[in-house]
Structure formats: structure tokens, C-alpha cells
Amino acid sequence: MSLVLKNISKIIGKKKIISKINFEAKAGDIVGILGPNGAGKSTLMKTIIGIYTQDSGRIDVFGNDTVSNKILTKSMIGYLSEDNPLYKDMTVNEFLKFVCDLHKITRSACDKIMKLTFLLDVKNQTIKTLSKGYRQRVGIAQALIHEPKIIMLDEPTSGLDPKQLVEIRKIITNLGKDKIVIVSSHVIQEIEEICNRIIILNKGEILADKKISDFDGNLANKFLKLIDT
């Protein structure tokens, strides 16, 4: 079972943002969506999660069409958006319990997910007092708390310092052992460090879809050649 996209296109206003997107991902895939700003990465992520409805094509989440099974397919996906909206006056523990209530799951999931994302030491701190790295962990925790089969992270390492980068990379790598993980970024080094498969996106179209090993350690040069053609 897997995530399957077939000929996905999305128009916003009068502009086609993504066009004829096709790919399949399965558990164990950590897929990097790599592209320059404006390539369509966030639109693609939002279309998969169901924030946008595609104008053509079909998305199947473990055999379920996202248009006719919106609630079911959304429940199978955990999503961290680029702006990572959080209720900053809540403590970490209060916020994650609130997320549990939204998903109608037992609050006992909180301690488990805080341990996984290394948040137990700050569980009683208000979110507004946390560093950006810790806030990113809270965002990842809320995306994971309902045990989704697919994790989607939009620019999860943006603005982090080197220590925070290492910590977030470790979390994402661990997630990819038994789930589908899709990471959007315009930072080549981050995609190389985290992902085992790369999709290069530019002007709304897929230019390459390969295992990281297929780039022979030369992803940056191949990426630049592809987007300049």
C-alpha cells in the first residue's frame, strides 16, 4: 500500500502552479521535494494533504481517493506547514493535549510523542518561550500524535541553527523507518542529509525522481543543470 499521485495539476487564479505530477511513495521512503522558491512545492504538499483540491488527476492514500474520502485520507496524514502555526500561550503539554482532543484520541499519547520528539524537558514551558528548534519539534509532534501513515513536512529546518538542524534531522530519519515521509525544501544540503529519494520540481513540473544514490554525490550540480534548462 502506498501514496499514489496520477497526473495531478492545480490552477490558482489563472496560473497553473503544478502540472501532470506523477509519483508513488511507500513506507520507508523519505522523499525530498527539492526546488527553487516558486517551484510549486507548497502547493503540491497542500494538494496531497487536501487543503487544495486538484483540478485534474487522482491522489490515492493507501487505496483511498482523497476527493471522495476526504476525512479518512486526512486522518492518515500528519502535516507540518511552513509557518508552523502554534498556540504560543499554551504550554507544550497543554497544546498537545488539545491536539489529542481534536483527533479524539486519548491524551496518553502526549507523553509518548514528547519522548519521541525530545520535548519532555520543556513540557511545562509555554510555547512562546521556546527556541525555534523546540517550536519545530512541537510542530512535528502535533503532526505525529495521531500516528499517521504519511508525514509531510514543509521546510521543517528553515531558520534553525546547526545544533537544531542535527536534532530535527535525527527525528525525521527515525520517522522514515516505517512511514512515508515527504520533506519539502529549497536547501540542497538538507535534502541530501535527510532523504533517500529526491524529486526535483521546477515551474510546477517534475524534472527528476531518483534515489539519492543515483545522483552519485553530485546532487547540487545536477539540480542546477536541470532547473537551468
C-alpha positions, 0 to 999 in steps of 0.5 A: 500500500502506498501514496499514489499521485496520477497526473495531478495539476492545480490552477490558482487564479489563472496560473497553473502552479503544478502540472501532470505530477506523477509519483508513488511513495511507500513506507520507508521512503523519505522523499525530498521535494527539492526546488527553487522558491516558486517551484510549486512545492507548497502547493503540491504538499497542500494538494496531497494533504487536501487543503487544495483540491486538484483540478485534474488527476487522482491522489490515492492514500493507501487505496483511498481517493482523497476527493471522495474520502476526504476525512479518512485520507486526512486522518492518515496524514500528519502535516507540518506547514511552513509557518508552523502555526502554534498556540504560543500561550499554551504550554507544550503539554497543554497544546498537545493535549488539545491536539489529542482532543481534536483527533479524539484520541486519548491524551496518553499519547502526549507523553509518548510523542514528547519522548519521541520528539525530545520535548519532555524537558520543556513540557511545562514551558509555554510555547512562546518561550521556546527556541525555534528548534523546540517550536519545530519539534512541537510542530512535528509532534502535533503532526505525529500524535495521531500516528499517521501513515504519511508525514509531510513536512514543509521546510521543517529546518528553515531558520534553525541553527546547526545544533537544531538542524542535527536534532530535527534531522535525527527525528525525521530519519527515525520517522522514515523507518516505517512511514512515508515521509515527504520533506519539502525544501529549497536547501540542497544540503538538507535534502541530501542529509535527510532523504533517500529519494529526491524529486526535483520540481521546477515551474510546477513540473517534475524534472527528476525522481531518483534515489539519492544514490543515483545522483552519485554525490553530485546532487547540487550540480545536477539540480542546477543543470536541470532547473537551468534548462 
